[in-house]
Amino acid sequence: MKTDCSPKAPMPDPRPPVPEPRVEEPAGVVCRHCGCRDLPVYYTRRRNGRIIRVRECRNCGRRMMTREEEV
């Protein structure tokens, strides 16, 4: 009995391919001027059913306002 030892094409993997892990940007507020993510709340006010927060960037010192609607 003679066996054939020649290389053969690899068998296809029956398992579905594993997707590559997605690298996502962290969520949150970013300073529009310098890109810093350290923006603590400077003060908060309620107006017309909204919450208005003023945040101050610890890197460049600029302030920005965010608005949140109450659900």
N, CA, C and O atoms as a Tripos MOL2 file, in Angstrom:
@<TRIPOS>MOLECULE
protein
  284   283    71     0     0
PROTEIN
NO_CHARGES

@<TRIPOS>ATOM
      1 N           0.8410   -1.1570    0.0000 N.3       1 MET1
      2 CA          0.0000    0.0000    0.0000 C.3       1 MET1
      3 C           0.8990    1.2370    0.0000 C.2       1 MET1
      4 O           1.8310    1.3450    0.7960 O.2       1 MET1
      5 N           0.6000    2.1590   -0.9050 N.am      2 LYS2
      6 CA          1.4210    3.3450   -1.0730 C.3       2 LYS2
      7 C           0.6180    4.5720   -0.6350 C.2       2 LYS2
      8 O          -0.5360    4.7300   -1.0340 O.2       2 LYS2
      9 N           1.2320    5.4530    0.1940 N.am      3 THR3
     10 CA          0.5500    6.6770    0.6230 C.3       3 THR3
     11 C           1.1270    7.8650   -0.1180 C.2       3 THR3
     12 O           2.3210    7.9120   -0.4120 O.2       3 THR3
     13 N           0.2690    8.8200   -0.4160 N.am      4 ASP4
     14 CA          0.6920   10.0210   -1.1300 C.3       4 ASP4
     15 C           0.9840   11.1170   -0.1090 C.2       4 ASP4
     16 O           0.0850   11.5070    0.6360 O.2       4 ASP4
     17 N           2.2020   11.6180   -0.0560 N.am      5 CYS5
     18 CA          2.5980   12.6430    0.9150 C.3       5 CYS5
     19 C           2.7410   14.0170    0.2700 C.2       5 CYS5
     20 O           3.4100   14.8880    0.8240 O.2       5 CYS5
     21 N           2.1290   14.2230   -0.8800 N.am      6 SER6
     22 CA          2.2560   15.5230   -1.5380 C.3       6 SER6
     23 C           1.3940   16.5590   -0.8070 C.2       6 SER6
     24 O           0.3640   16.2040   -0.2340 O.2       6 SER6
     25 N           1.8110   17.8610   -0.8210 N.am      7 PRO7
     26 CA          1.0370   18.8880   -0.1210 C.3       7 PRO7
     27 C          -0.3180   19.0970   -0.7960 C.2       7 PRO7
     28 O          -0.4330   19.0590   -2.0210 O.2       7 PRO7
     29 N          -1.3150   19.3140    0.0120 N.am      8 LYS8
     30 CA         -2.6630   19.5440   -0.5030 C.3       8 LYS8
     31 C          -3.1350   20.9230   -0.0500 C.2       8 LYS8
     32 O          -2.5590   21.5370    0.8480 O.2       8 LYS8
     33 N          -4.1850   21.3810   -0.6890 N.am      9 ALA9
     34 CA         -4.7720   22.6690   -0.3030 C.3       9 ALA9
     35 C          -5.3400   22.5500    1.1000 C.2       9 ALA9
     36 O          -5.8980   21.5080    1.4470 O.2       9 ALA9
     37 N          -5.2130   23.6040    1.9270 N.am     10 PRO10
     38 CA         -5.7430   23.5270    3.2940 C.3      10 PRO10
     39 C          -7.2670   23.4320    3.2770 C.2      10 PRO10
     40 O          -7.9390   23.9710    2.3970 O.2      10 PRO10
     41 N          -7.7740   22.7430    4.2560 N.am     11 MET11
     42 CA         -9.2220   22.5930    4.3880 C.3      11 MET11
     43 C          -9.8140   23.9370    4.8270 C.2      11 MET11
     44 O          -9.2270   24.6280    5.6590 O.2      11 MET11
     45 N         -10.9660   24.3070    4.2740 N.am     12 PRO12
     46 CA        -11.5840   25.5590    4.7270 C.3      12 PRO12
     47 C         -12.0770   25.4250    6.1610 C.2      12 PRO12
     48 O         -12.5480   24.3650    6.5750 O.2      12 PRO12
     49 N         -11.9620   26.5100    6.9080 N.am     13 ASP13
     50 CA        -12.3880   26.5170    8.3050 C.3      13 ASP13
     51 C         -13.9120   26.6160    8.3390 C.2      13 ASP13
     52 O         -14.4680   27.5680    7.7920 O.2      13 ASP13
     53 N         -14.6080   25.6560    8.9700 N.am     14 PRO14
     54 CA        -16.0720   25.6930    8.9750 C.3      14 PRO14
     55 C         -16.6490   26.7680    9.9030 C.2      14 PRO14
     56 O         -17.8360   27.0820    9.8180 O.2      14 PRO14
     57 N         -15.8310   27.3240   10.7730 N.am     15 ARG15
     58 CA        -16.3220   28.3500   11.6990 C.3      15 ARG15
     59 C         -16.4280   29.6990   10.9910 C.2      15 ARG15
     60 O         -15.6370   29.9870   10.0930 O.2      15 ARG15
     61 N         -17.3940   30.5270   11.3820 N.am     16 PRO16
     62 CA        -17.4810   31.8640   10.7740 C.3      16 PRO16
     63 C         -16.2830   32.7060   11.2060 C.2      16 PRO16
     64 O         -15.7480   32.5040   12.2970 O.2      16 PRO16
     65 N         -15.8580   33.6420   10.3670 N.am     17 PRO17
     66 CA        -14.7050   34.4730   10.7420 C.3      17 PRO17
     67 C         -15.0260   35.3500   11.9460 C.2      17 PRO17
     68 O         -16.1450   35.8380   12.1010 O.2      17 PRO17
     69 N         -14.0300   35.5360   12.7840 N.am     18 VAL18
     70 CA        -14.1830   36.3810   13.9710 C.3      18 VAL18
     71 C         -13.9310   37.8230   13.5440 C.2      18 VAL18
     72 O         -12.8760   38.1180   12.9820 O.2      18 VAL18
     73 N         -14.8850   38.7360   13.7990 N.am     19 PRO19
     74 CA        -14.6700   40.1260   13.3870 C.3      19 PRO19
     75 C         -13.5460   40.7730   14.1830 C.2      19 PRO19
     76 O         -13.3170   40.4470   15.3480 O.2      19 PRO19
     77 N         -12.8580   41.6870   13.5320 N.am     20 GLU20
     78 CA        -11.7880   42.4370   14.1930 C.3      20 GLU20
     79 C         -12.4100   43.3390   15.2580 C.2      20 GLU20
     80 O         -13.4740   43.9130   15.0250 O.2      20 GLU20
     81 N         -11.7710   43.4750   16.4210 N.am     21 PRO21
     82 CA        -12.3310   44.3750   17.4420 C.3      21 PRO21
     83 C         -12.3010   45.8110   16.9330 C.2      21 PRO21
     84 O         -11.3060   46.2590   16.3640 O.2      21 PRO21
     85 N         -13.4020   46.5250   17.1440 N.am     22 ARG22
     86 CA        -13.4940   47.9110   16.7020 C.3      22 ARG22
     87 C         -12.8890   48.8240   17.7530 C.2      22 ARG22
     88 O         -13.1440   48.6790   18.9480 O.2      22 ARG22
     89 N         -12.1010   49.7460   17.2950 N.am     23 VAL23
     90 CA        -11.5210   50.7480   18.1870 C.3      23 VAL23
     91 C         -12.4080   51.9780   18.0750 C.2      23 VAL23
     92 O         -12.4750   52.6080   17.0190 O.2      23 VAL23
     93 N         -13.0820   52.3180   19.1560 N.am     24 GLU24
     94 CA        -13.9900   53.4480   19.1360 C.3      24 GLU24
     95 C         -13.4160   54.5970   19.9520 C.2      24 GLU24
     96 O         -12.6940   54.4060   20.9300 O.2      24 GLU24
     97 N         -13.7610   55.7780   19.5140 N.am     25 GLU25
     98 CA        -13.3710   56.9640   20.2620 C.3      25 GLU25
     99 C         -14.1390   56.9820   21.5780 C.2      25 GLU25
    100 O         -15.3260   56.6570   21.5930 O.2      25 GLU25
    101 N         -13.5070   57.3470   22.6630 N.am     26 PRO26
    102 CA        -14.2520   57.4500   23.9080 C.3      26 PRO26
    103 C         -15.3070   58.5520   23.8190 C.2      26 PRO26
    104 O         -15.0850   59.6040   23.2200 O.2      26 PRO26
    105 N         -16.4510   58.2810   24.4280 N.am     27 ALA27
    106 CA        -17.5320   59.2620   24.4060 C.3      27 ALA27
    107 C         -17.2570   60.3550   25.4240 C.2      27 ALA27
    108 O         -16.5240   60.1520   26.3930 O.2      27 ALA27
    109 N         -17.8450   61.4970   25.1950 N.am     28 GLY28
    110 CA        -17.6960   62.5850   26.1450 C.3      28 GLY28
    111 C         -17.4880   63.9140   25.4460 C.2      28 GLY28
    112 O         -17.4610   63.9870   24.2170 O.2      28 GLY28
    113 N         -17.3420   64.9470   26.2280 N.am     29 VAL29
    114 CA        -17.1740   66.2980   25.7050 C.3      29 VAL29
    115 C         -15.6900   66.5460   25.4620 C.2      29 VAL29
    116 O         -14.8400   66.1820   26.2730 O.2      29 VAL29
    117 N         -15.4000   67.1770   24.3210 N.am     30 VAL30
    118 CA        -14.0190   67.5010   23.9470 C.3      30 VAL30
    119 C         -13.9490   68.9960   23.6730 C.2      30 VAL30
    120 O         -14.8360   69.5570   23.0320 O.2      30 VAL30
    121 N         -12.9040   69.6320   24.1550 N.am     31 CYS31
    122 CA        -12.7050   71.0600   23.9060 C.3      31 CYS31
    123 C         -12.5120   71.2850   22.4040 C.2      31 CYS31
    124 O         -11.6840   70.6290   21.7730 O.2      31 CYS31
    125 N         -13.2820   72.2140   21.8400 N.am     32 ARG32
    126 CA        -13.1920   72.4980   20.4070 C.3      32 ARG32
    127 C         -11.9070   73.2260   20.0400 C.2      32 ARG32
    128 O         -11.5100   73.2380   18.8740 O.2      32 ARG32
    129 N         -11.2630   73.8260   21.0170 N.am     33 HIS33
    130 CA        -10.0890   74.6430   20.7340 C.3      33 HIS33
    131 C          -8.7830   73.8610   20.8300 C.2      33 HIS33
    132 O          -7.9010   74.0190   19.9860 O.2      33 HIS33
    133 N          -8.6540   73.0080   21.8670 N.am     34 CYS34
    134 CA         -7.3730   72.3100   22.0570 C.3      34 CYS34
    135 C          -7.5060   70.7830   22.0460 C.2      34 CYS34
    136 O          -6.4920   70.0850   22.0280 O.2      34 CYS34
    137 N          -8.7440   70.2470   22.0560 N.am     35 GLY35
    138 CA         -8.9350   68.7970   22.0110 C.3      35 GLY35
    139 C          -8.8590   68.1050   23.3600 C.2      35 GLY35
    140 O          -8.9280   66.8770   23.4260 O.2      35 GLY35
    141 N          -8.7190   68.8640   24.4330 N.am     36 CYS36
    142 CA         -8.6220   68.2950   25.7760 C.3      36 CYS36
    143 C          -9.9580   67.6700   26.1820 C.2      36 CYS36
    144 O         -11.0180   68.1710   25.8060 O.2      36 CYS36
    145 N          -9.9080   66.5770   26.9490 N.am     37 ARG37
    146 CA        -11.1240   65.9150   27.4200 C.3      37 ARG37
    147 C         -11.4120   66.2120   28.8910 C.2      37 ARG37
    148 O         -12.3600   65.6660   29.4540 O.2      37 ARG37
    149 N         -10.6190   67.0550   29.5080 N.am     38 ASP38
    150 CA        -10.8050   67.3860   30.9220 C.3      38 ASP38
    151 C         -11.5880   68.6920   31.0180 C.2      38 ASP38
    152 O         -11.0070   69.7760   31.0670 O.2      38 ASP38
    153 N         -12.9250   68.5720   31.0460 N.am     39 LEU39
    154 CA        -13.8050   69.7360   31.0540 C.3      39 LEU39
    155 C         -14.7780   69.6450   32.2230 C.2      39 LEU39
    156 O         -15.9250   69.2420   32.0290 O.2      39 LEU39
    157 N         -14.3580   70.0060   33.4230 N.am     40 PRO40
    158 CA        -15.2870   69.9490   34.5530 C.3      40 PRO40
    159 C         -16.3730   71.0190   34.4210 C.2      40 PRO40
    160 O         -16.1940   72.0270   33.7380 O.2      40 PRO40
    161 N         -17.4950   70.7770   35.0870 N.am     41 VAL41
    162 CA        -18.6230   71.7070   35.0490 C.3      41 VAL41
    163 C         -18.2890   72.9300   35.8970 C.2      41 VAL41
    164 O         -17.9350   72.8080   37.0700 O.2      41 VAL41
    165 N         -18.4040   74.1010   35.2940 N.am     42 TYR42
    166 CA        -18.1500   75.3660   35.9800 C.3      42 TYR42
    167 C         -19.4020   75.7990   36.7430 C.2      42 TYR42
    168 O         -19.3190   76.1720   37.9130 O.2      42 TYR42
    169 N         -20.5630   75.7510   36.0810 N.am     43 TYR43
    170 CA        -21.8390   75.9540   36.7790 C.3      43 TYR43
    171 C         -22.9740   75.3300   35.9750 C.2      43 TYR43
    172 O         -22.8290   75.0560   34.7830 O.2      43 TYR43
    173 N         -24.1260   75.1040   36.6520 N.am     44 THR44
    174 CA        -25.3020   74.4670   36.0570 C.3      44 THR44
    175 C         -26.5260   75.3290   36.3260 C.2      44 THR44
    176 O         -26.6970   75.8520   37.4270 O.2      44 THR44
    177 N         -27.3800   75.4760   35.3090 N.am     45 ARG45
    178 CA        -28.6350   76.2200   35.4450 C.3      45 ARG45
    179 C         -29.7580   75.4270   34.7950 C.2      45 ARG45
    180 O         -29.5350   74.6510   33.8660 O.2      45 ARG45
    181 N         -30.9750   75.6370   35.3030 N.am     46 ARG46
    182 CA        -32.1700   75.0560   34.6740 C.3      46 ARG46
    183 C         -32.9310   76.1900   34.0010 C.2      46 ARG46
    184 O         -33.2260   77.2150   34.6150 O.2      46 ARG46
    185 N         -33.2450   75.9820   32.7200 N.am     47 ARG47
    186 CA        -34.0170   76.9800   31.9780 C.3      47 ARG47
    187 C         -34.9400   76.2820   30.9960 C.2      47 ARG47
    188 O         -34.4950   75.4590   30.1970 O.2      47 ARG47
    189 N         -36.2210   76.6090   31.0530 N.am     48 ASN48
    190 CA        -37.2150   76.1240   30.0890 C.3      48 ASN48
    191 C         -37.1730   74.6100   29.8940 C.2      48 ASN48
    192 O         -37.2120   74.1300   28.7610 O.2      48 ASN48
    193 N         -37.0950   73.8670   30.9740 N.am     49 GLY49
    194 CA        -37.0870   72.4080   30.8820 C.3      49 GLY49
    195 C         -35.7680   71.8200   30.4200 C.2      49 GLY49
    196 O         -35.6930   70.6270   30.1290 O.2      49 GLY49
    197 N         -34.7350   72.6290   30.3470 N.am     50 ARG50
    198 CA        -33.4060   72.1570   29.9430 C.3      50 ARG50
    199 C         -32.4170   72.3880   31.0700 C.2      50 ARG50
    200 O         -32.6060   73.2560   31.9230 O.2      50 ARG50
    201 N         -31.3700   71.5990   31.0530 N.am     51 ILE51
    202 CA        -30.2580   71.8150   31.9780 C.3      51 ILE51
    203 C         -29.1210   72.3810   31.1430 C.2      51 ILE51
    204 O         -28.6990   71.7720   30.1600 O.2      51 ILE51
    205 N         -28.6350   73.5290   31.5330 N.am     52 ILE52
    206 CA        -27.5400   74.1770   30.8150 C.3      52 ILE52
    207 C         -26.3120   74.1340   31.7070 C.2      52 ILE52
    208 O         -26.3380   74.6000   32.8460 O.2      52 ILE52
    209 N         -25.2440   73.5730   31.1810 N.am     53 ARG53
    210 CA        -23.9920   73.4770   31.9320 C.3      53 ARG53
    211 C         -22.9060   74.2540   31.1950 C.2      53 ARG53
    212 O         -22.7810   74.1720   29.9730 O.2      53 ARG53
    213 N         -22.1410   74.9930   31.9500 N.am     54 VAL54
    214 CA        -20.9760   75.6710   31.3930 C.3      54 VAL54
    215 C         -19.7640   74.9090   31.8990 C.2      54 VAL54
    216 O         -19.5900   74.7110   33.1010 O.2      54 VAL54
    217 N         -18.9330   74.4900   30.9600 N.am     55 ARG55
    218 CA        -17.7330   73.7160   31.2890 C.3      55 ARG55
    219 C         -16.5050   74.5460   30.9560 C.2      55 ARG55
    220 O         -16.5090   75.3380   30.0140 O.2      55 ARG55
    221 N         -15.4500   74.3510   31.7450 N.am     56 GLU56
    222 CA        -14.2140   75.1000   31.5180 C.3      56 GLU56
    223 C         -13.0710   74.1170   31.2780 C.2      56 GLU56
    224 O         -12.8380   73.2150   32.0830 O.2      56 GLU56
    225 N         -12.3680   74.2990   30.1730 N.am     57 CYS57
    226 CA        -11.2500   73.4250   29.8210 C.3      57 CYS57
    227 C         -10.0830   73.6820   30.7700 C.2      57 CYS57
    228 O          -9.6790   74.8260   30.9820 O.2      57 CYS57
    229 N          -9.5540   72.6150   31.3300 N.am     58 ARG58
    230 CA         -8.4140   72.7810   32.2510 C.3      58 ARG58
    231 C          -7.1120   73.0420   31.5120 C.2      58 ARG58
    232 O          -6.1370   73.4880   32.1160 O.2      58 ARG58
    233 N          -7.0840   72.7710   30.2170 N.am     59 ASN59
    234 CA         -5.8610   72.9780   29.4530 C.3      59 ASN59
    235 C          -5.7540   74.4220   28.9460 C.2      59 ASN59
    236 O          -4.7550   75.0950   29.1970 O.2      59 ASN59
    237 N          -6.7890   74.8970   28.2290 N.am     60 CYS60
    238 CA         -6.6990   76.2310   27.6250 C.3      60 CYS60
    239 C          -7.5380   77.2810   28.3440 C.2      60 CYS60
    240 O          -7.4020   78.4700   28.0570 O.2      60 CYS60
    241 N          -8.4170   76.8660   29.2850 N.am     61 GLY61
    242 CA         -9.1960   77.8100   30.0660 C.3      61 GLY61
    243 C         -10.4500   78.3370   29.3860 C.2      61 GLY61
    244 O         -11.1810   79.1250   29.9850 O.2      61 GLY61
    245 N         -10.7190   77.9240   28.1520 N.am     62 ARG62
    246 CA        -11.9170   78.4000   27.4560 C.3      62 ARG62
    247 C         -13.1490   77.6920   27.9870 C.2      62 ARG62
    248 O         -13.0790   76.5590   28.4640 O.2      62 ARG62
    249 N         -14.2760   78.3780   27.8960 N.am     63 ARG63
    250 CA        -15.5340   77.8200   28.4040 C.3      63 ARG63
    251 C         -16.4480   77.4630   27.2460 C.2      63 ARG63
    252 O         -16.4350   78.1070   26.1970 O.2      63 ARG63
    253 N         -17.2390   76.4230   27.4600 N.am     64 MET64
    254 CA        -18.2380   76.0340   26.4710 C.3      64 MET64
    255 C         -19.5100   75.6480   27.1950 C.2      64 MET64
    256 O         -19.4830   75.2280   28.3510 O.2      64 MET64
    257 N         -20.6370   75.8000   26.4900 N.am     65 MET65
    258 CA        -21.9340   75.5180   27.0830 C.3      65 MET65
    259 C         -22.4960   74.2380   26.4650 C.2      65 MET65
    260 O         -22.3990   74.0230   25.2570 O.2      65 MET65
    261 N         -23.0860   73.3910   27.3170 N.am     66 THR66
    262 CA        -23.7870   72.2040   26.8440 C.3      66 THR66
    263 C         -25.2220   72.2890   27.3280 C.2      66 THR66
    264 O         -25.4970   72.8120   28.4080 O.2      66 THR66
    265 N         -26.1390   71.7670   26.5140 N.am     67 ARG67
    266 CA        -27.5640   71.7690   26.8590 C.3      67 ARG67
    267 C         -28.0630   70.3430   26.9240 C.2      67 ARG67
    268 O         -27.7450   69.5170   26.0680 O.2      67 ARG67
    269 N         -28.8520   70.0630   27.9550 N.am     68 GLU68
    270 CA        -29.4460   68.7390   28.1170 C.3      68 GLU68
    271 C         -30.9430   68.9110   28.2790 C.2      68 GLU68
    272 O         -31.3990   69.8000   28.9990 O.2      68 GLU68
    273 N         -31.7080   68.0580   27.6100 N.am     69 GLU69
    274 CA        -33.1630   68.1000   27.7370 C.3      69 GLU69
    275 C         -33.6010   67.0560   28.7340 C.2      69 GLU69
    276 O         -33.1000   65.9310   28.7210 O.2      69 GLU69
    277 N         -34.5340   67.4180   29.6000 N.am     70 GLU70
    278 CA        -35.0710   66.4640   30.5630 C.3      70 GLU70
    279 C         -36.0600   65.5590   29.8490 C.2      70 GLU70
    280 O         -36.8780   66.0220   29.0550 O.2      70 GLU70
    281 N         -35.9810   64.2680   30.1350 N.am     71 VAL71
    282 CA        -36.8680   63.2980   29.4870 C.3      71 VAL71
    283 C         -37.9590   62.8920   30.4370 C.2      71 VAL71
    284 O         -38.8140   62.0800   30.0840 O.2      71 VAL71
@<TRIPOS>BOND
     1     1     2 1
     2     2     3 1
     3     3     4 2
     4     3     5 am
     5     5     6 1
     6     6     7 1
     7     7     8 2
     8     7     9 am
     9     9    10 1
    10    10    11 1
    11    11    12 2
    12    11    13 am
    13    13    14 1
    14    14    15 1
    15    15    16 2
    16    15    17 am
    17    17    18 1
    18    18    19 1
    19    19    20 2
    20    19    21 am
    21    21    22 1
    22    22    23 1
    23    23    24 2
    24    23    25 am
    25    25    26 1
    26    26    27 1
    27    27    28 2
    28    27    29 am
    29    29    30 1
    30    30    31 1
    31    31    32 2
    32    31    33 am
    33    33    34 1
    34    34    35 1
    35    35    36 2
    36    35    37 am
    37    37    38 1
    38    38    39 1
    39    39    40 2
    40    39    41 am
    41    41    42 1
    42    42    43 1
    43    43    44 2
    44    43    45 am
    45    45    46 1
    46    46    47 1
    47    47    48 2
    48    47    49 am
    49    49    50 1
    50    50    51 1
    51    51    52 2
    52    51    53 am
    53    53    54 1
    54    54    55 1
    55    55    56 2
    56    55    57 am
    57    57    58 1
    58    58    59 1
    59    59    60 2
    60    59    61 am
    61    61    62 1
    62    62    63 1
    63    63    64 2
    64    63    65 am
    65    65    66 1
    66    66    67 1
    67    67    68 2
    68    67    69 am
    69    69    70 1
    70    70    71 1
    71    71    72 2
    72    71    73 am
    73    73    74 1
    74    74    75 1
    75    75    76 2
    76    75    77 am
    77    77    78 1
    78    78    79 1
    79    79    80 2
    80    79    81 am
    81    81    82 1
    82    82    83 1
    83    83    84 2
    84    83    85 am
    85    85    86 1
    86    86    87 1
    87    87    88 2
    88    87    89 am
    89    89    90 1
    90    90    91 1
    91    91    92 2
    92    91    93 am
    93    93    94 1
    94    94    95 1
    95    95    96 2
    96    95    97 am
    97    97    98 1
    98    98    99 1
    99    99   100 2
   100    99   101 am
   101   101   102 1
   102   102   103 1
   103   103   104 2
   104   103   105 am
   105   105   106 1
   106   106   107 1
   107   107   108 2
   108   107   109 am
   109   109   110 1
   110   110   111 1
   111   111   112 2
   112   111   113 am
   113   113   114 1
   114   114   115 1
   115   115   116 2
   116   115   117 am
   117   117   118 1
   118   118   119 1
   119   119   120 2
   120   119   121 am
   121   121   122 1
   122   122   123 1
   123   123   124 2
   124   123   125 am
   125   125   126 1
   126   126   127 1
   127   127   128 2
   128   127   129 am
   129   129   130 1
   130   130   131 1
   131   131   132 2
   132   131   133 am
   133   133   134 1
   134   134   135 1
   135   135   136 2
   136   135   137 am
   137   137   138 1
   138   138   139 1
   139   139   140 2
   140   139   141 am
   141   141   142 1
   142   142   143 1
   143   143   144 2
   144   143   145 am
   145   145   146 1
   146   146   147 1
   147   147   148 2
   148   147   149 am
   149   149   150 1
   150   150   151 1
   151   151   152 2
   152   151   153 am
   153   153   154 1
   154   154   155 1
   155   155   156 2
   156   155   157 am
   157   157   158 1
   158   158   159 1
   159   159   160 2
   160   159   161 am
   161   161   162 1
   162   162   163 1
   163   163   164 2
   164   163   165 am
   165   165   166 1
   166   166   167 1
   167   167   168 2
   168   167   169 am
   169   169   170 1
   170   170   171 1
   171   171   172 2
   172   171   173 am
   173   173   174 1
   174   174   175 1
   175   175   176 2
   176   175   177 am
   177   177   178 1
   178   178   179 1
   179   179   180 2
   180   179   181 am
   181   181   182 1
   182   182   183 1
   183   183   184 2
   184   183   185 am
   185   185   186 1
   186   186   187 1
   187   187   188 2
   188   187   189 am
   189   189   190 1
   190   190   191 1
   191   191   192 2
   192   191   193 am
   193   193   194 1
   194   194   195 1
   195   195   196 2
   196   195   197 am
   197   197   198 1
   198   198   199 1
   199   199   200 2
   200   199   201 am
   201   201   202 1
   202   202   203 1
   203   203   204 2
   204   203   205 am
   205   205   206 1
   206   206   207 1
   207   207   208 2
   208   207   209 am
   209   209   210 1
   210   210   211 1
   211   211   212 2
   212   211   213 am
   213   213   214 1
   214   214   215 1
   215   215   216 2
   216   215   217 am
   217   217   218 1
   218   218   219 1
   219   219   220 2
   220   219   221 am
   221   221   222 1
   222   222   223 1
   223   223   224 2
   224   223   225 am
   225   225   226 1
   226   226   227 1
   227   227   228 2
   228   227   229 am
   229   229   230 1
   230   230   231 1
   231   231   232 2
   232   231   233 am
   233   233   234 1
   234   234   235 1
   235   235   236 2
   236   235   237 am
   237   237   238 1
   238   238   239 1
   239   239   240 2
   240   239   241 am
   241   241   242 1
   242   242   243 1
   243   243   244 2
   244   243   245 am
   245   245   246 1
   246   246   247 1
   247   247   248 2
   248   247   249 am
   249   249   250 1
   250   250   251 1
   251   251   252 2
   252   251   253 am
   253   253   254 1
   254   254   255 1
   255   255   256 2
   256   255   257 am
   257   257   258 1
   258   258   259 1
   259   259   260 2
   260   259   261 am
   261   261   262 1
   262   262   263 1
   263   263   264 2
   264   263   265 am
   265   265   266 1
   266   266   267 1
   267   267   268 2
   268   267   269 am
   269   269   270 1
   270   270   271 1
   271   271   272 2
   272   271   273 am
   273   273   274 1
   274   274   275 1
   275   275   276 2
   276   275   277 am
   277   277   278 1
   278   278   279 1
   279   279   280 2
   280   279   281 am
   281   281   282 1
   282   282   283 1
   283   283   284 2
@<TRIPOS>SUBSTRUCTURE
     1 MET1         2 RESIDUE 1 A MET
     2 LYS2         6 RESIDUE 1 A LYS
     3 THR3        10 RESIDUE 1 A THR
     4 ASP4        14 RESIDUE 1 A ASP
     5 CYS5        18 RESIDUE 1 A CYS
     6 SER6        22 RESIDUE 1 A SER
     7 PRO7        26 RESIDUE 1 A PRO
     8 LYS8        30 RESIDUE 1 A LYS
     9 ALA9        34 RESIDUE 1 A ALA
    10 PRO10       38 RESIDUE 1 A PRO
    11 MET11       42 RESIDUE 1 A MET
    12 PRO12       46 RESIDUE 1 A PRO
    13 ASP13       50 RESIDUE 1 A ASP
    14 PRO14       54 RESIDUE 1 A PRO
    15 ARG15       58 RESIDUE 1 A ARG
    16 PRO16       62 RESIDUE 1 A PRO
    17 PRO17       66 RESIDUE 1 A PRO
    18 VAL18       70 RESIDUE 1 A VAL
    19 PRO19       74 RESIDUE 1 A PRO
    20 GLU20       78 RESIDUE 1 A GLU
    21 PRO21       82 RESIDUE 1 A PRO
    22 ARG22       86 RESIDUE 1 A ARG
    23 VAL23       90 RESIDUE 1 A VAL
    24 GLU24       94 RESIDUE 1 A GLU
    25 GLU25       98 RESIDUE 1 A GLU
    26 PRO26      102 RESIDUE 1 A PRO
    27 ALA27      106 RESIDUE 1 A ALA
    28 GLY28      110 RESIDUE 1 A GLY
    29 VAL29      114 RESIDUE 1 A VAL
    30 VAL30      118 RESIDUE 1 A VAL
    31 CYS31      122 RESIDUE 1 A CYS
    32 ARG32      126 RESIDUE 1 A ARG
    33 HIS33      130 RESIDUE 1 A HIS
    34 CYS34      134 RESIDUE 1 A CYS
    35 GLY35      138 RESIDUE 1 A GLY
    36 CYS36      142 RESIDUE 1 A CYS
    37 ARG37      146 RESIDUE 1 A ARG
    38 ASP38      150 RESIDUE 1 A ASP
    39 LEU39      154 RESIDUE 1 A LEU
    40 PRO40      158 RESIDUE 1 A PRO
    41 VAL41      162 RESIDUE 1 A VAL
    42 TYR42      166 RESIDUE 1 A TYR
    43 TYR43      170 RESIDUE 1 A TYR
    44 THR44      174 RESIDUE 1 A THR
    45 ARG45      178 RESIDUE 1 A ARG
    46 ARG46      182 RESIDUE 1 A ARG
    47 ARG47      186 RESIDUE 1 A ARG
    48 ASN48      190 RESIDUE 1 A ASN
    49 GLY49      194 RESIDUE 1 A GLY
    50 ARG50      198 RESIDUE 1 A ARG
    51 ILE51      202 RESIDUE 1 A ILE
    52 ILE52      206 RESIDUE 1 A ILE
    53 ARG53      210 RESIDUE 1 A ARG
    54 VAL54      214 RESIDUE 1 A VAL
    55 ARG55      218 RESIDUE 1 A ARG
    56 GLU56      222 RESIDUE 1 A GLU
    57 CYS57      226 RESIDUE 1 A CYS
    58 ARG58      230 RESIDUE 1 A ARG
    59 ASN59      234 RESIDUE 1 A ASN
    60 CYS60      238 RESIDUE 1 A CYS
    61 GLY61      242 RESIDUE 1 A GLY
    62 ARG62      246 RESIDUE 1 A ARG
    63 ARG63      250 RESIDUE 1 A ARG
    64 MET64      254 RESIDUE 1 A MET
    65 MET65      258 RESIDUE 1 A MET
    66 THR66      262 RESIDUE 1 A THR
    67 ARG67      266 RESIDUE 1 A ARG
    68 GLU68      270 RESIDUE 1 A GLU
    69 GLU69      274 RESIDUE 1 A GLU
    70 GLU70      278 RESIDUE 1 A GLU
    71 VAL71      282 RESIDUE 1 A VAL
